[in-house]
């Protein structure tokens, strides 16, 4: 005698199939959002490196080559540099969205996917291009610092502080790049070592802030010599446009200041 399923069993099986179908759709939706978020983060990583290089190059030209600095300080030059960096962001984002490159997260890090068209290119830039750009920036800031120490210049101390701040950040960037690229494979994979290796990442994100608070105390707490040159209302008199002297507080005809 043929045994047939009861209507209750058939309804229960159909309900389970609907639940599984809905679950798979939700998983695909979540994976799609994660894929988009990961592509944005990857693109942000590359634009961070290119922006660091362009800002360093800008300061290098402005301080060491003031005669040609007028070319790079125009609005047109700013738009070109900004458009170039944004183009890199869009290109990297597009490459990740269409699946030409991808990183897979592991328990304590990430690895580049194998067999994708541009995986080797992005992996090589991550391992070798990042340290190379950082070393170039480091040498440019050494040149900036040396130039500022040898030459008397208006706002020299401020320039030195900015140079030292970015110099220290470049040193830390080189350190973590060497650590992740070469030293990581040599140390035993204990939980303590893996934790320390990955702790360098959030520490890296906050390093620039720490350096800023360390070297820019006068800006943070209010350097009157700097504040005195900031107009709050009214135009700056011609005699003071190229002067670092704070204006006379009794002078009611000049720029009004707020301390």
ABEGO torsion letter per residue (X at the ends): XBBBBBAAAAAAAAAAAAAAAAAAAAAAAAAAAAAAAAAAAAAAAAAAAAAAAAAAAAAAAAAABAAAAAAAABAAAAAAAAAAAAAAAAAAAAAAAAGABBBBBBAAEBBBBBGBAAAAAAAAAAAAAAAAAAAAAAAAAAAAAAAAAABBBBGAAAAAAAAAAAAAAAAAAAAAAAAAAAAAAABBBBAAAAAAAAAAAAAAAAAAAAAAAAAAAAAAAGBAAAAAABBABEBBBAAAAABABBBBAABAABBBBBX
